[in-house]
Amino acid sequence: MDSFEEASIDIKMEIFEAIEDNYGGVIVNMKKEEPMDFLKFHSMLKASISHWRLKGKKGVWIKLPIELAHLVNAAVKEGFWYHHAEATYLMLVYWIPHEIPHTFPANASHRIGIGAFVLNQDGQVLVVKEKSGKITGTWKLPTGVVDEGEDICMAAVREVKEETGIETEFVELLAFRQSHKSFFGKSDLFFICMLKPLNFTINKQDAEIEEAKAKLGFSVRVRAKGEDKSQGKRVKAAQVAHPREPSRLVVVTTAHGEVHGGEAVAPQSFPKLAASS
Amino acid sequence: MDSFEEASIDIKMEIFEAIEDNYGGVIVNMKKEEPMDFLKFHSMLKASISHWRLKGKKGVWIKLPIELAHLVNAAVKEGFWYHHAEATYLMLVYWIPHEIPHTFPANASHRIGIGAFVLNQDGQVLVVKEKSGKITGTWKLPTGVVDEGEDICMAAVREVKEETGIETEFVELLAFRQSHKSFFGKSDLFFICMLKPLNFTINKQDAEIEEAKAKLGFSVRVRAKGEDKSQGKRVKAAQVAHPREPSRLVVVTTAHGEVHGGEAVAPQSFPKLAASS
């Protein structure tokens, strides 16, 4: 028995350094400063998986910086699959206990969009025409995508400033909508934010915006008046503006949540919103 | 002149078939059924980029199924970087006009979580204790992550059913919160949904749930009473339950949006919510 144990020391394999997570898994952060050839990576990976299996580990995460792209295929050959990628790295995963299904957490599933509802003292709404994309030649609310780590309300203020030069202050959230299969199979949450303008001189951005103006009685289309169960009755205007679906481009709600409008609201019937006071 | 043009025909290179997008870019969908070796892929990629550059194209997208993982490095060598990945494929991008910054749309940036507020006719709240994760041994609302393509309200109903066996019906959205740097640098939107129970016999799920019960006067902690500017005043309880931050685990709002509670609400002062009627 003793001689067997001593012999086993001689064939010790090199294994990866790993951090343990809270769910019985391990995380390997490969360093771009420590490049490795394909064969060494592949054999260390095999040895490491055996080691982790003996230790009863479940999920294995390997983070490969893009500089180590030559190692991706070695991990895939060992049964790893992709979990997610960002510009600078690829995250691969492997599930050791084949008898039970994996419990890896889902990747980010939604992109968050904003539409800005900016109303001046005359009850005019700030609208733009975009140069490219699916909707061109149509007046629409300034819209955009929330940046990584950005608050929804700040994204609305930023987009209005970028597209039109107007400085604004966040007032409140008017409505939001969830839609699916919007890009690469992912979903969208689109939030309409009411903003108060702090200056009134439009200075449109040339790269993306064809035209920008404050329009009185901006023609609105409302798909459904009243409540939408999927988003809860607190948020009454659930079918809201969406840059990719012109047919339900804009819903207007008052600051109290009631939906106003129809297929095309005439200027004189355009609701005076509370935020303009 | 003519002889030059004729000569150029003889050295025509093979280029990739590509779909044009709405933004002056091209998309190449590599097929796993048509495997290709590294060198052929690499030379076709070089020739294709030259071709697209001459055509004035901007962004190039290449979707590589995981079966073609051996080609990842060839694209990276040509200057491609990762846009996103799902379990079965990696999407790489390249920007041709180096003199202007790229305008590739952002990848999905948020994961959407739900917390279920299920109240029975006696005003008891359904709570669970989880077996693993950051919060164990603490009573909490059933929580979970919205699946790809799933509506927020349906995710809440599904999680309650999975964890406790209780069938519910979505009533309304009580509150939501946005948090950042929550996983892999991504953000979280967490929605508290009010649900109406349709049966009252708890049948907890053994894999994840330690204990489940309906508790009267579930002790609540409220971080901020009143409005939170970042989420808008319509949604009054912006500091809401979050599975990873026990210190602000639960906010309780009435069906009318007012925040009730404090550091620990005693059972007798626990608000009777409108949905229980």
Interface residues (C-beta under 8 A of the other chain):
Chain A: N22 Y23 G24 I66 A69 H70 V72 N73 V76 W81 Y82 H83 H84 A85 E86 A87 T88 Y89 L90 M91 P105 A106 N107 A108 S109 H110 R111 I112 S132 G133 K134 V145 V146 D147 E148 G149 D151 I152 C153 M154 F170 V171 E172 L173 L174 Q178 H180 K181 F183 F184 G185 K186 S187 L189 C193 M194 K229 S230 Q231 G232 K233 R234 V235 G257
Chain B: N22 Y23 G24 I66 A69 H70 V72 N73 V76 K77 W81 Y82 H83 H84 A85 E86 A87 T88 Y89 L90 M91 P105 A106 N107 A108 S109 H110 R111 I112 S132 G133 K134 V145 V146 D147 E148 G149 D151 I152 C153 M154 F170 V171 E172 L173 L174 Q178 H180 K181 F183 F184 G185 K186 S187 L189 C193 M194 K229 S230 Q231 G232 K233 R234 V235 G257
